[in-house]
Structures are given as structure tokens and as C-alpha cells.
């Protein structure tokens, strides 16, 4: 179902500098190592918020309701855009007016070096998810060249359509987000949409803020379909291109997503012990250079090869975000049941995209798994908890039966809660991570944690 958005309100965020924290040590080490070998320029993260960061213009549909009876999503959107705009600055500024390609008649299109060409002409609009967009569009019939008129210095570098979705489009999840068009020269996303499902209004302000912050990050480029289009420090594609179409040269998967180079995206099996058996899981690892270097320091694990992407969930979640079992406090993690923000993991990815310079002004100091080493990363939470117990060390960030009735600090020390062990006699025992309790009466049941996305590992919630 395509909906046309009438009478749109445009929100433009004005930016101000704020105080900063830093992950600059990772980039500084890259400068030291590479400056001896090459002439590559490596930008060290700015310690101040960008005042000239990525210009994001949000077009808001009238269906969004900001009344007192619902959570106001507009304030969450303004906060998210402000955070990302103060964090990222477009590396290669467009020297032409940004226009969005119109849809092709009968979807009859061809990929060329100059982008998508409509062989039978164009429709009057650009589709973006379930919405249509009629402003700043252009028809590429094979003879169209980039606009040559002077560029408005205040033109948006990313446009986002923000609207409430019809409930019929919300069969799973609380929010839908994706990008729809990219810069023809750099592949950087320039148009996207965020569709808010009606049930999202019922969530807490903290949850709504996290969901929208993550949705904007997804449109900016933390997105599986963007992986094959990432660029290196020199602006060169990280995945080889077809000379005729300028598209990635490694083929496409069953969903039409282009396959990136195996040098930075690859599958790897990990074997884990559960309560009743061992399980072999295959994870998709993201191994971009700055991301790997940052992760090795964060986890204190020098041999770490990459960060696993989520292996569970719906198509909109699986392999689209960092796996929450490994990276839980980052806004681009699969789960949203812990306190999250833009951590060094997201900053490293955005730097490695080749599209942005980064500021660490909004870096969130996550603690999940920090300094826990190889055992935390490679072993199941069941194994890790037993190892910590044998060393007389706390099982943090996991928890045990003791914390089911005794309050304890959450993994991020802003509050306390209880261990989220729940009775569950329906889940497969092969994924059983929680040993039986000492209470004999309780041993007749099986127990799991509440989050499948965290591999059923129990945490304080």
C-alpha cells in the first residue's frame, strides 16, 4: 500500500556544540601505524560536537500525533537528528544539487555507470518505503547529467520522511526504517523513511528515543544493504565493482542485497556449551579495520576477528545489527531492552563507511563485556558464568538465581533490578543456558531468560 503524504511539516535541526568524551586513541594508533607506511590521511575523531555536521531534513506527516495521550515522537526525532548531526560530518560534500531518482514506468530499469536508467520513462514521484515523494526528483532516461546550477550551501545532505504507519503494515516490530536513494558518486544514503507503528506510542520515552536514534542510524548507513557499498579512507570501494554498472561485483543474495568482499564480511562458526549439549552457531562477522581495532581494545581480546551480527529475529533484525550477546549497549545492537547510545562500535563503523568524519562528542560509555577477554566473547554465557564462579568472580554482565530475589545493579550502573530468569517449558532445551535452581520444588520446570536476541542469557533488568 502506497500512501501519499499531504501538507508536510519540515523540521530543520539547528546544531550547537556540546561537551565530548573520546575514542580517539583507536584512530590515533591508526595514524601512527599508517603514517609510517603510506600517505593516507586518517582523520582523528573530533572532541567537539560538529556544528557543520550532516544536514538532515525531516519531513513529518500529519498522522503523527503529539498529543498528551501519546508519546511525542517528534521530540525523540529532533533529539536523534541532533545527536547524529553533531556526531557525523559528510566527508565528500556534494558539488551539485541533490535530486532523487523517480520510479520507472513498469519498473523497467537498467543499471549503468550513471545510475538507474528508466527505459520506458519515469513516473512523477520517488517511492520510499510505503510513501511517495514528489519534491527534488529527477528522471534519468540515459541522457540526464548531474545538475550544474549553483549548490545551495544549506541543502539537506539526507532527507527523512517520518510518518505513522497504518497498523496493517505493522505485523512485526514497532518501527520501520530504510534508505531509498544514494549519492550517485559516493553511494552515501541521501533519502530514507521512518514509519512509526501505532504500538510504539505505548512504549516508554527512553524506549522510543532509542528506537528512533537507531532508525536514523540505519538510514545513515548501518544497514546490511549498504555493506557492499562501503568505501575506504581514500574513498575507493571496499568491494570490487562491475565496470559496466558500477555495482558490487560479488553477486546478490536471495533478497537482492549485494554481497560485500569477504575481507570484511564473512561467516564463521562458533561452538558453545549449553546446559544439556553443545551447539554450533554460524554468525556473520563484520570485520572493518577500525571496528576490529576498537573491539580488540574494548574486549581486551587481541585475536578478535570481527563483530558478529544478530543471528536471530525477523528479516528486519537478522544480520542487520550488532548481536546483542556481544555488543549490548550500542544503539545499533539488535536488542533495545538495555540502556543504549552511540558507542565506539557505531562510531568505528561510520568512520569505516568512508562517508563520514566522526566526533566522539556523543559517545556513550557502554560497559557490556568491556575488558572481559576471550572467554566472554567465545564461550556461551553458561560457560562464562561457570568460569567466573570457579575464579570466585562475579558473572557480570550476566546474573544467576541469587539475583532473582535480591536486587542488583544493572550492567550499566544507572539503576538496579532483578535477574530476568523466567519459567519456560516451551523453548527447546538445546538452547538451555540456565542451570536448575537449588529449590527442589522449582526443578520440575525449565527456565530461560527473556531475550532470545541475547541467546537466552540472563541479565539484570
N, C-alpha and C positions, 0 to 999 in steps of 0.2 A: 504494500500500500504506500503510495507516494502522497505526501501532504505538502501543499504549497503554503509558505509562511506569509501571512498578511501583516502589514503595518508593523514592521520590525523596529525594535528599540536597539540602538547601537551604544555599547558601553566601551569607552576607551580608558584604559588604566593609566594614570599619571604616576610616575615612579619617584621614590625618594630613597636616599641611601640609608642603610641600617648597619648596626654592628655586625661583625663577622667572626666565625671560627674557621678553621682551616684544615684541608687535607693536602696542603701544598708540598709536604715532604715527599709524597709519591711522585709528583711531577718534577720536583727539584732533582730527585735522583735520576729521572729520565733525562733531564737536561745534562747532568754531569756525565752520564754514560754515553749519550749520543753525541754530545758536542765534541768529544774526542775522535769520533769516527766519521761524522757526516756534517753537512751544512744545514741539516733540517732544523727549522725553528720550532721550538716547543714552548708553548705559552704556559706559564705557571699560573695557577688559579689566583684570581684577584681576591684580595682580602676584604674588599668593599663591595657592597651591592652595586650592580650595574645601574646607572641612571639612563644608559642608552642601550639597554638590553633588548631582546627580541620583542618587536612590537606586535602585540596580539590584540586583534579587534574581535569582540564577541558580539554577535547578532542574536538578540534574545526574542523568542517567540512569545505571543500573548498568552499562550496556555499556561505558562509558568505562573504559579500562584504564590505570591509572597505574603499572603495574609497571615494573621496571628494563629489561624487554625492549622497552618502547615509550617514546616521548617522552611526558612527563606533560602532557596538555593542560590539566589543572586549574590548574597554576601559571601557564600562559600566560593562561588566562581570568581568574584573580584579578588578574594584572598589568594586563590590558586594562581590566577594570572599574574598577580603582583609578585608572588614568590618565584614563579618560573622566569618572569621577565627580569627580575633582579638577579637571577642565577645564571641565565644563558644570554649570550650575545651572538648574533649571526656572524659567522666567520667571513663568508663571502657575500657581501651586500649586493642585492640585485641592482644592475645599472639600467634597468628597464622597468616599465610599469608591469606589475604582476596581474596577469589575467588568468582565468580558469577555463580550461577546455570544455566546450559544450559537448553534450551527448551526441552520438552519431545516430542518424536515421537508421532504423532497423538494426542498430548495434553493429553496423557494417564498418569495421575499422581495421587499420593496418598500423603496425609499429614501424617507425622509421627513425633515422638519426635525429629528426626534428620533432619527435614525439608522435602521439597518436594522430593519424590522418583519417578523416571521415570520407570514405569513398563515394557515398551517396548523399553527402551534405549533412548539415547539423540541425539539431533541434534548437529551440530558443533558450534552453536552460542547461545548467550543470546539475547532475544528480549528486547528492552527498548523503549516503545512507538512505533513510526514508524521506529525506527532504529534497527540495529543488531550490536552486539558487540562480537568479537571473542577472545579478549585477557583476560587472567586471569579467564578463565572459568573452570568449573569442572562438570563432570557428576555424579549425585547421583543415583546409581542403588540400594540403600538399604544397600550396604556394605561399602560405602565411609565414611571414617573418616576425621576429620579435619587435614590439613597438619601439619606435625611435624617438618619440616625444620625450621632453624633459621629465625626469622622475620626481614625483612629489616626495620630499625628504621625510614626510610624516606618513607615507603609505604603510599600511599594515604588512608585516612580513609573515604573518599567519592569521587566517580568518577562521573563526569557530562559530558554527551555528549551534545555539543552545536552546533546546525546546523540550517540553514534556512529551513523552511518547504516549500513544494510545495503549491501553492495557493489553490489547490483543498482540502487541509486538513485544510484550514482556513475559515470555514464557519461562525465562530463567534470568537471574541476576537483577540488579537494581539500577543499572546504568549501562548504556551502550555508547561506545566511543570508537572512532576510527578516523584516519585521514583519507582524503578523497583525491587530492591533486598534489603534485610535487613541482618544485622548481625545475624547469627543463634543462638547466645547466649543471645543477649540483645534486638533484634528487631530494633535496630537503622538503619535507611536507609544508604546504602553504595553505591548505584548506582542509578543514575537518568538521566533525559534528559531535556533539554530546547530547544523547537522548536520555532524559531522566524518567525512570518508571514511577508510576504513582506511589508504589510502596516505599520508595526512597524517602518520602516526606516523613514517614513514621520513625525513621532512624534518628539517633542522637545527632546533635550538631557536630560532635567530634567525628562520628562515622561519615556523615555527609561531607564534611570538609576533606576527609581522607579520600573518599571515593572520587570527588571532583578533582582534587590535586593529582590523583593517579590518572584520571581520564585525560587531563591536559597533557601529562607526561607521555601518555600513549600517542596522542596526536602529534606531539613534538618529535616523536621518532622511536620511543621504546615500544617496538611493535615488531612482531615476527615477520611481517611482510616487508619491513624496512631493512632487515638484517643483510640481505643480499645487495643492498644499495649503499651501504656504509662506505666511508672514504677514509684514507689515511691522513697523516699530518700535512702532506703535500697536496691534498685534495684529489688524489688518484683513487679510483675504485678499489676496494679491498677484494672484490670478486671480479674475475676477468669478464669482459664484455664481448658481445657479438658485434662485429664491425658494421654490420648492416643495420641492426636495430638499436644498438647501444644498450641492449638489455643484458642482464647477467647470463653467462654462458653455460651454467651448470644444470639447466632444465628446471622443471617445476614439479611441485608435489601434487597430490590428488586434489587439492583445493586451489590450485593455480598460483601458489606462492613460490616465488623464485628461490632456488637453492643457493645458499651462500658458499663461499670457499670453506673447505674442511679445515683450513688453517685456524679458523676462529669459531667454527660451529660444528660440533661432531657429537655422535652418540657414544656413550661409554656405560658399561655395566658396572653396577655396584652390588656387592653381596652383603646382606645384613642378617644378623641373628635376631629372631623374634622369640617369644616365649616358647612356642611349640616347634619351630623349624627355622631353616634358613631360607631367605627369599632373594632372588636375583632381580634387580630392577634396572631397566635401561633408561638413562637420563640423557637429555640433550644439553650439552655443555656449551656455554658461551665463554670464549677464551680470547677476548680482545686484550691487547697488550697492557694498557693502563689498568683495566679492570682486574686482570690477573695479578699485576704487581701490587695493587691496593689490597686485594683479597688475601694475598700471601702474608702481608704485614698485619692485616686485621686479625686473621685467624691464627697467626704465628705458625704457619704451615708452609715452609719454603718450597715444597714439592707440589703444591696445589696446581692443578692443570687448568681449571676454569670453574665457573659457577653454574650449577645445574639449574635448568629451567623447570617449571612446575610440570610434574608427570601425571597429575590427577585433574579432575574437574571437567567442565564443559569445554566445547571448542573455543569459546571466548576466553578461557583461562589456561588450558593446557598448552605449554610451551610458549606462552605469551608473556609470562612474568617470572621473576626470580622465584625459585622454590622456597616456600616459607619455612621448611625444615632447616634450611641452610642460612637464608637471609630473611629475617622476620621483621626487622624494624624499618625496612626501606619501603617507601611509598609504592615502589614498583614491584613489590612482592605480591604473591598470589593471595595471601590472606589479608583480611582487614580487621582481625579481632585483637590486634595489639596496637599500642601507640606507634605511629609511623610518621616519617618525614623524609625529606630528600637527604639521604645519607651519601657517604663517599662512593657507594656502589653505583647509584644512579649518576652521580657526577662523573665518575670514571667512564661509564657507558656514553654519556652525552659528549664527553671530550673525544672518545674514540670514534664517535659517529663521523667526525670530520666536519660537522656542520656548525659547531658552536665553540666559542670560548666560554670558559666557566668561571663563576665566582663561588667561593665557598661561604658566602655571607649567610645563607640559609641552611648550611649543612647541619643535619640532625645527628646528634651523637648517640647513635644506637649502640647497644651493648650485647645484643643477642650473639652468643658464641664467640665473643671477642676474646682473643688470646687463648682459646680452648684447645688449639692444636689439631693434630691429625686424627686423634681418636674421636673428637667431636664431629669432625667432617666425614670420616669414612665409616664409622660404626653407627648402628641403629641407636636410638635413644635408650632402648632396653639394655644394650651392651654398655653404652656410655655411663648410664646410671649405676650399673653394677661395678664398673671400673672405679668410678668416683667413690662408691661405698667402700670398696676394698682399700682405697687410699685414705679413707676417713675424711673425704672432701664432700662438700655439698654438690647435689646433682644439677645445679643451676646451668642452663635456664629451664630445666625440667623439674618435675616435682614427684612426690611419692604419696603413699597412703597417709603419711603423717600430716601432710598439709591439706587433706580433705576436710578435716575438722578443726585444724589450727591455722589461723590466718598467717600469711607470709607475704613478703614483698614481691611484687610483680617483677618480671625480667627487666623492665625499665622502671627504676625506683621512684615512681611518682605516686604510687598508691599500693594498697595491699589487696589480697583476695584469697581465694581457696583453689586447691588443685582441682582441675576440671575432669576428674575421673567420674565416669558415668556408667551405670549398668546398661549393658547392651548385649542381648543374647541373639541378635540377628546378623551382626557383622561376621565375616569369615574369620575363623580362629587363626588362619595362617598369618594374618596381619596383627595378631595379638601382641601389644607392646607392654602391657601392664601385668605383672605377676599377681597371683591371687592374694587377697588380704589375709592377715593372721586370724581374723574373726571367722570361726568355723561356719557360722550361720551364713556369712556372705560368700563362702567359697562355692556355693552351688550355682552361682551366676558368673557370667563373663563381663569384663569391664574394658572400656575403651575411653580415650579422650574425645573431646567434642569436635576436633578439627581433622577431617580427612586430609586436607591440604598440607597439614603438618605431619603426615604419616602416622596419625593417631597418637602422637606423642603428647603426654600430659604437661600442661603448664599452669602457672598461677593466673587465674583470670577473674 
